[in-house]
Amino acid sequence: MTGNVLLAARMAAAGLQQQELADALNRRIEEFTGRLGTVSDRQVRNWLTGKTRSPRARQRRALEEEFGCPAEELGFAPSASGSTDQAQPAPPEDPVRRRTFASTAAALAAAAVLPPAPATAAPRVGMTDADRLETAFAQLVAADNQYGGTISLETRALAFAHHAMELQSVGQATQRVRARLYYLAAAFTGTALWSAVDAHQPERAQRHLDRAMTLAGLSGNPEVTLRLWGHAAVLATQQQHHQHALAAALAGRASAACRRDPLYRFLASARLAGIQAGLGEQLAALRTLEHATDAFDRADHSAPRPAWMGFYDRSELDGLGALVMARIGEHDKSEAYLHRTLSRLRPEYTRNRIYYSAHLALAQLRQDDVEQACLTAASVLPASSGDSLTGRTGRLLDTFTRELSTTAPRARFTIEWTDQYASRQGGHP
């Protein structure tokens, strides 16, 4: 079992396996001693399980340099006083690197719900262990709905995914339990993927996608695979790989989950309509959006589904419809959809309220309603420069600012918005 969740979370965020970390540490040891280090993957595993709570001084220094933080923030005990081989102080952490990895508080939040390491060598893993992880997954989904893609949420999700796989490797379980653990590992990794997509970090997101797809295949769960195809389509769009986005959306709509449940078919069809609209396939996009609406109306909304599907209600149907209309140039219709979305959004969906409000500002600006567009955009700004927006929303406001400067470069509202935005924009990633 994972005894050191802090180290596990840092490794997961960096995409490091045990042997890869050992190799990296050995190279760092060589840099400051002149001799290649002797860290093995077994030693790394002992750190992860908590069997070794304090690495040797050279290893401690290498760890601190590799992750850019004190060893205590990696879950290790403070170094013993009087050591004959004291490590040098770790260099100050680069603020960009700090955003790349999880905070101690985030990893501790994950650790709080993980069970302690067992005393036996091969513990029995059952549905109770999986239920505990399922509860944690629902909590992460709720946090994502409220706050959007943050490095804290991303790393917590990776820590839970790592724990699900640790249960696979060290515990005895039935095939049914193992399939569910693979599903949970895929679901957690998918949440990390979406956090990276929401923060507009495509390289990190791509690593998570590759891992999550493998885990989803091992789980045999069509619902989580559908979710990942949807994320893959959005990621490919961010990367300007539009044909890849179309292929991912088509794969999602052809999935077994869509064949069985109209609500999944609504989701996949609405995503596909947005991509078709972005490719200039206007008639196909409108036809697919109509199919999505029909599927939504036929669905049994009271049927039990995974926690992540709770997000897809009628407000999201309107929101996805708004994106289709914007991409085909029907900005008045996009605005109408967005007003319906914002009126129907549940209070806990703070991230989406901000995201769709930014789209509303753009729709109003593209109809030359400059004053109202600036007022709407101002409602999206964080309260202070110390707050933040997700990467996607921040980029929407960048687009809004550029288009505003082109549409009405000397208007009073443009000048006021530009000054206001310049004073706040340091808050978003």
C-alpha positions as CSV (number, residue, x, y, z in Angstrom):
1,M,0.0,0.0,0.0
2,T,1.1,3.6,-0.5
3,G,2.5,4.8,2.8
4,N,4.0,8.0,1.4
5,V,1.3,9.7,-0.6
6,L,3.3,12.9,-0.8
7,L,6.1,11.3,-2.8
8,A,3.6,9.3,-4.8
9,A,1.7,12.4,-5.8
10,R,4.9,14.3,-6.9
11,M,6.0,11.3,-8.9
12,A,2.6,11.0,-10.6
13,A,2.5,14.7,-11.4
14,A,6.0,14.4,-13.0
15,G,5.1,11.2,-14.8
16,L,7.9,9.2,-13.1
17,Q,7.8,5.5,-12.6
18,Q,10.0,4.0,-9.8
19,Q,12.9,3.0,-12.0
20,E,12.8,6.4,-13.8
21,L,13.0,8.2,-10.5
22,A,15.9,6.0,-9.3
23,D,17.8,6.8,-12.6
24,A,17.2,10.5,-12.2
25,L,18.4,10.5,-8.6
26,N,21.5,8.5,-9.5
27,R,22.4,11.1,-12.2
28,R,22.0,14.0,-9.7
29,I,24.2,12.2,-7.2
30,E,26.8,11.9,-9.8
31,E,26.6,15.6,-10.5
32,F,27.6,16.5,-6.9
33,T,29.8,13.6,-5.9
34,G,31.5,12.6,-9.2
35,R,30.2,9.0,-8.8
36,L,27.0,7.5,-10.1
37,G,24.4,6.9,-7.4
38,T,23.2,3.5,-6.4
39,V,19.5,4.2,-5.8
40,S,17.4,1.2,-7.0
41,D,13.7,0.9,-7.9
42,R,13.4,-1.3,-4.7
43,Q,14.6,1.7,-2.6
44,V,12.0,3.9,-4.3
45,R,9.3,1.4,-3.5
46,N,10.4,1.3,0.1
47,W,10.0,5.0,0.2
48,L,6.5,4.8,-1.3
49,T,5.3,2.1,1.0
50,G,6.7,3.9,4.1
51,K,9.1,1.1,4.9
52,T,12.0,3.6,4.7
53,R,11.0,6.9,6.3
54,S,14.3,8.8,5.9
55,P,16.6,8.4,2.9
56,R,20.4,8.7,3.2
57,A,21.8,12.2,3.0
58,R,23.0,12.0,-0.6
59,Q,19.6,10.5,-1.6
60,R,17.8,13.2,0.3
61,R,19.8,16.0,-1.4
62,A,19.1,14.4,-4.8
63,L,15.4,14.1,-4.1
64,E,15.2,17.8,-3.0
65,E,17.0,18.9,-6.2
66,E,14.9,16.7,-8.4
67,F,11.5,17.9,-7.0
68,G,12.6,21.4,-5.9
69,C,11.4,21.2,-2.4
70,P,12.5,20.1,1.1
71,A,12.4,16.3,1.7
72,E,9.8,16.9,4.4
73,E,7.4,18.0,1.7
74,L,8.0,14.7,0.0
75,G,6.7,12.8,3.0
76,F,10.1,12.0,4.7
77,A,11.1,12.4,8.3
78,P,13.4,15.3,9.1
79,S,17.1,14.4,8.7
80,A,18.9,13.2,11.8
81,S,21.2,15.7,13.5
82,G,24.8,15.0,13.5
83,S,24.9,13.1,10.2
84,T,28.3,12.7,8.8
85,D,27.0,13.3,5.3
86,Q,24.7,16.3,5.6
87,A,22.9,17.3,2.4
88,Q,23.2,20.8,1.2
89,P,20.1,23.0,1.5
90,A,17.7,22.5,-1.4
91,P,17.6,25.4,-3.9
92,P,14.6,27.7,-3.7
93,E,11.7,26.4,-5.6
94,D,10.9,28.0,-8.9
95,P,7.3,29.4,-8.8
96,V,6.6,27.8,-12.2
97,R,7.8,24.5,-10.9
98,R,5.7,24.9,-7.8
99,R,2.6,25.2,-10.1
100,T,3.7,22.1,-11.9
101,F,3.6,19.9,-8.8
102,A,1.1,19.5,-5.9
103,S,1.1,21.4,-2.7
104,T,1.7,19.5,0.5
105,A,-1.9,20.4,1.6
106,A,-3.3,18.8,-1.6
107,A,-1.5,15.6,-1.1
108,L,-2.4,15.4,2.6
109,A,-6.0,15.8,1.6
110,A,-5.6,12.7,-0.5
111,A,-3.7,10.9,2.2
112,A,-6.4,11.5,4.7
113,V,-8.8,9.1,3.1
114,L,-6.3,6.4,2.2
115,P,-6.1,3.4,4.5
116,P,-2.9,2.7,6.4
117,A,-0.4,0.2,5.1
118,P,-1.3,-3.3,6.2
119,A,0.8,-5.5,8.5
120,T,0.5,-8.6,6.3
121,A,2.4,-9.0,3.0
122,A,-0.7,-9.8,0.9
123,P,-3.8,-8.1,2.3
124,R,-7.2,-8.9,1.0
125,V,-8.7,-6.1,-1.1
126,G,-12.4,-6.0,-1.5
127,M,-15.3,-3.8,-2.5
128,T,-15.0,-1.8,0.7
129,D,-11.6,-0.5,-0.5
130,A,-13.1,0.3,-3.9
131,D,-16.1,2.1,-2.2
132,R,-13.7,4.3,-0.3
133,L,-12.0,5.3,-3.5
134,E,-15.4,5.8,-5.2
135,T,-16.3,8.3,-2.5
136,A,-13.1,10.2,-3.0
137,F,-13.7,10.3,-6.7
138,A,-17.2,11.9,-6.2
139,Q,-15.5,14.5,-4.0
140,L,-13.0,15.3,-6.6
141,V,-15.7,15.6,-9.3
142,A,-17.5,18.1,-7.0
143,A,-14.3,20.1,-6.5
144,D,-13.7,20.2,-10.2
145,N,-17.3,21.5,-10.8
146,Q,-16.7,24.3,-8.4
147,Y,-13.1,25.3,-8.9
148,G,-12.1,23.9,-12.3
149,G,-8.7,22.6,-13.3
150,T,-6.1,23.3,-10.6
151,I,-2.7,21.6,-10.0
152,S,-4.0,20.7,-6.5
153,L,-6.9,18.8,-7.9
154,E,-4.9,17.2,-10.7
155,T,-2.3,15.9,-8.3
156,R,-4.8,14.6,-5.8
157,A,-6.5,12.7,-8.6
158,L,-3.1,11.2,-9.6
159,A,-2.4,10.2,-6.0
160,F,-5.7,8.3,-5.8
161,A,-5.0,6.6,-9.2
162,H,-1.7,5.5,-7.9
163,H,-3.2,4.1,-4.7
164,A,-5.8,2.1,-6.8
165,M,-2.9,0.6,-8.7
166,E,-1.0,-0.2,-5.5
167,L,-4.0,-2.1,-4.3
168,Q,-3.8,-4.1,-7.6
169,S,-0.1,-4.9,-7.1
170,V,0.1,-5.9,-3.5
171,G,-3.4,-7.2,-2.6
172,Q,-5.4,-10.3,-3.2
173,A,-8.7,-9.6,-4.9
174,T,-11.4,-11.2,-7.1
175,Q,-11.5,-10.4,-10.8
176,R,-14.6,-8.3,-10.2
177,V,-12.8,-6.1,-7.6
178,R,-9.7,-5.8,-9.9
179,A,-11.9,-4.6,-12.8
180,R,-13.4,-2.0,-10.6
181,L,-9.9,-0.8,-9.4
182,Y,-8.8,-0.5,-13.0
183,Y,-12.0,1.6,-13.6
184,L,-11.3,3.8,-10.6
185,A,-7.6,4.3,-11.6
186,A,-8.8,5.3,-15.1
187,A,-11.5,7.6,-13.7
188,F,-9.0,9.4,-11.4
189,T,-6.5,9.7,-14.2
190,G,-9.3,11.0,-16.4
191,T,-10.0,13.7,-13.8
192,A,-6.3,14.6,-13.8
193,L,-6.5,14.7,-17.6
194,W,-9.5,17.1,-17.5
195,S,-7.8,19.3,-14.9
196,A,-4.8,19.7,-17.3
197,V,-7.1,20.3,-20.2
198,D,-9.1,22.9,-18.2
199,A,-5.8,24.6,-17.2
200,H,-4.7,24.5,-20.9
201,Q,-1.7,22.3,-20.3
202,P,-1.8,20.0,-23.3
203,E,1.5,18.2,-22.8
204,R,0.6,17.1,-19.3
205,A,-2.9,16.2,-20.4
206,Q,-1.6,14.0,-23.2
207,R,0.5,12.0,-20.8
208,H,-2.6,11.5,-18.6
209,L,-4.7,10.5,-21.6
210,D,-2.3,7.8,-22.7
211,R,-2.3,6.3,-19.2
212,A,-6.0,6.6,-18.6
213,M,-6.9,4.9,-21.9
214,T,-4.7,1.9,-21.0
215,L,-6.4,1.6,-17.6
216,A,-9.9,2.0,-19.1
217,G,-9.1,-0.8,-21.5
218,L,-8.0,-3.0,-18.7
219,S,-11.2,-2.2,-16.8
220,G,-13.5,-3.1,-19.6
221,N,-15.8,-0.2,-18.6
222,P,-17.4,1.5,-21.6
223,E,-18.6,4.5,-19.6
224,V,-15.2,5.6,-18.5
225,T,-13.9,5.0,-22.0
226,L,-16.6,7.3,-23.4
227,R,-15.6,10.0,-20.9
228,L,-12.0,9.8,-22.0
229,W,-12.9,10.0,-25.7
230,G,-14.7,13.3,-24.9
231,H,-11.7,14.6,-23.1
232,A,-9.4,13.5,-26.0
233,A,-11.6,15.4,-28.4
234,V,-11.3,18.7,-26.4
235,L,-7.5,18.1,-26.0
236,A,-7.0,17.5,-29.7
237,T,-8.9,20.7,-30.4
238,Q,-6.6,22.7,-28.1
239,Q,-3.6,21.1,-30.0
240,Q,-5.1,22.2,-33.3
241,H,-5.4,18.6,-34.4
242,H,-9.0,18.9,-35.7
243,Q,-9.2,15.7,-37.5
244,H,-8.0,13.8,-34.4
245,A,-10.7,15.7,-32.4
246,L,-13.3,14.5,-35.0
247,A,-12.1,10.9,-34.8
248,A,-12.2,10.9,-31.0
249,A,-15.7,12.4,-31.0
250,L,-16.9,9.8,-33.5
251,A,-15.3,7.0,-31.5
252,G,-17.2,8.2,-28.4
253,R,-20.5,8.3,-30.2
254,A,-20.0,4.8,-31.5
255,S,-19.2,3.4,-28.0
256,A,-21.3,0.7,-26.2
257,A,-22.3,3.2,-23.6
258,C,-24.0,5.4,-26.2
259,R,-25.8,2.4,-27.6
260,R,-27.2,1.5,-24.2
261,D,-28.1,4.9,-22.7
262,P,-29.5,7.9,-24.5
263,L,-27.9,10.3,-22.0
264,Y,-24.5,9.2,-23.0
265,R,-25.5,9.5,-26.6
266,F,-26.6,13.1,-26.0
267,L,-23.2,13.9,-24.5
268,A,-21.2,12.3,-27.3
269,S,-23.5,13.8,-30.0
270,A,-23.3,17.3,-28.5
271,R,-19.5,17.1,-28.4
272,L,-19.4,15.9,-32.0
273,A,-21.6,18.8,-33.1
274,G,-19.2,21.3,-31.6
275,I,-16.3,19.8,-33.5
276,Q,-18.2,19.6,-36.8
277,A,-19.1,23.3,-36.4
278,G,-15.4,24.1,-35.8
279,L,-14.5,22.3,-39.0
280,G,-17.1,24.4,-41.0
281,E,-19.5,21.5,-41.4
282,Q,-22.6,23.7,-40.5
283,L,-25.4,21.4,-41.7
284,A,-23.8,18.3,-40.1
285,A,-23.3,20.2,-36.9
286,L,-26.9,21.4,-36.7
287,R,-28.2,17.9,-37.5
288,T,-26.0,16.3,-34.9
289,L,-27.1,18.9,-32.3
290,E,-30.7,18.0,-33.0
291,H,-29.9,14.3,-32.5
292,A,-28.2,15.3,-29.1
293,T,-31.4,17.1,-28.0
294,D,-33.6,14.2,-29.0
295,A,-31.4,11.8,-27.1
296,F,-31.5,14.0,-24.0
297,D,-35.3,14.2,-24.1
298,R,-35.5,10.3,-24.3
299,A,-33.1,9.6,-21.5
300,D,-34.2,8.4,-18.1
301,H,-32.6,11.1,-15.9
302,S,-33.3,9.3,-12.7
303,A,-31.2,6.2,-13.7
304,P,-28.1,5.6,-11.6
305,R,-24.9,6.8,-13.3
306,P,-21.3,7.6,-12.4
307,A,-20.7,10.8,-10.4
308,W,-19.2,12.7,-13.4
309,M,-22.4,12.3,-15.3
310,G,-24.3,14.5,-12.8
311,F,-22.8,17.5,-14.6
312,Y,-24.7,16.8,-17.8
313,D,-28.2,18.3,-17.3
314,R,-30.2,20.6,-19.5
315,S,-28.0,23.6,-18.6
316,E,-25.1,21.8,-20.2
317,L,-27.2,20.9,-23.2
318,D,-27.8,24.6,-23.7
319,G,-24.1,25.4,-23.1
320,L,-22.9,22.9,-25.7
321,G,-25.5,24.2,-28.1
322,A,-24.2,27.7,-27.5
323,L,-20.7,26.6,-28.5
324,V,-22.1,25.1,-31.7
325,M,-23.9,28.3,-32.6
326,A,-20.9,30.5,-31.9
327,R,-18.7,28.3,-34.2
328,I,-21.0,28.6,-37.1
329,G,-21.3,32.4,-36.6
330,E,-24.9,32.5,-35.2
331,H,-23.9,34.7,-32.3
332,D,-27.5,35.9,-31.5
333,K,-28.6,32.3,-31.1
334,S,-25.4,31.5,-29.1
335,E,-26.3,34.4,-26.8
336,A,-29.9,33.0,-26.3
337,Y,-28.5,29.5,-25.5
338,L,-26.0,31.0,-23.0
339,H,-28.7,33.0,-21.2
340,R,-30.7,29.8,-20.7
341,T,-27.5,28.0,-19.6
342,L,-26.7,30.6,-17.0
343,S,-30.3,30.7,-15.7
344,R,-30.4,26.9,-15.2
345,L,-26.9,26.3,-13.9
346,R,-26.9,24.9,-10.3
347,P,-25.1,27.1,-7.7
348,E,-22.3,24.6,-7.1
349,Y,-21.1,24.8,-10.8
350,T,-19.0,27.9,-10.3
351,R,-16.4,27.0,-12.9
352,N,-19.0,26.6,-15.6
353,R,-20.8,29.8,-14.7
354,I,-17.5,31.7,-15.2
355,Y,-16.7,29.8,-18.4
356,Y,-20.1,30.4,-20.0
357,S,-20.2,34.0,-18.9
358,A,-16.9,34.6,-20.8
359,H,-18.5,33.0,-23.9
360,L,-21.6,35.3,-23.4
361,A,-19.3,38.3,-23.4
362,L,-17.8,37.2,-26.7
363,A,-21.3,36.6,-28.2
364,Q,-22.4,40.0,-27.2
365,L,-19.2,41.7,-28.5
366,R,-19.6,39.9,-31.9
367,Q,-23.0,41.5,-32.2
368,D,-21.4,44.9,-31.6
369,D,-23.0,45.3,-28.1
370,V,-19.7,46.7,-26.7
371,E,-21.1,48.2,-23.5
372,Q,-23.0,45.0,-22.4
373,A,-20.1,42.8,-23.5
374,C,-17.7,44.7,-21.3
375,L,-20.1,44.5,-18.3
376,T,-20.4,40.7,-18.8
377,A,-16.7,40.3,-19.1
378,A,-16.1,42.3,-15.9
379,S,-18.3,39.8,-14.0
380,V,-15.9,37.1,-14.9
381,L,-12.8,38.7,-13.6
382,P,-11.4,37.4,-10.2
383,A,-12.0,39.6,-7.2
384,S,-8.2,40.3,-7.0
385,S,-5.0,39.6,-8.9
386,G,-4.3,36.9,-6.3
387,D,-7.2,34.8,-7.5
388,S,-7.2,32.8,-10.6
389,L,-9.2,31.7,-13.6
390,T,-8.8,28.3,-15.3
391,G,-6.6,28.4,-18.4
392,R,-9.5,28.0,-20.8
393,T,-11.4,31.0,-19.3
394,G,-8.3,33.1,-19.2
395,R,-7.7,32.5,-22.9
396,L,-11.3,33.4,-23.7
397,L,-10.8,36.7,-22.0
398,D,-7.5,37.2,-24.0
399,T,-9.6,36.6,-27.1
400,F,-12.3,39.0,-25.9
401,T,-9.7,41.7,-25.3
402,R,-8.1,41.4,-28.7
403,E,-11.5,41.5,-30.5
404,L,-12.7,44.4,-28.4
405,S,-9.6,46.4,-29.4
406,T,-10.3,45.7,-33.0
407,T,-14.1,46.4,-32.8
408,A,-14.0,49.6,-30.8
409,P,-10.4,50.7,-30.2
410,R,-11.2,54.2,-28.9
411,A,-14.5,53.5,-27.1
412,R,-14.6,54.5,-23.4
413,F,-15.6,51.0,-22.4
414,T,-12.7,49.5,-24.3
415,I,-10.2,51.7,-22.4
416,E,-11.9,51.0,-19.1
417,W,-11.9,47.2,-19.8
418,T,-8.3,47.2,-20.9
419,D,-7.2,49.0,-17.7
420,Q,-9.3,46.7,-15.5
421,Y,-8.1,43.6,-17.3
422,A,-4.4,44.5,-17.1
423,S,-4.7,45.0,-13.3
424,R,-6.3,41.5,-12.8
425,Q,-5.0,39.3,-15.5
426,G,-1.9,38.3,-13.6
427,G,-4.2,36.0,-11.6
428,H,-5.0,33.5,-14.3
429,P,-2.6,30.7,-15.4
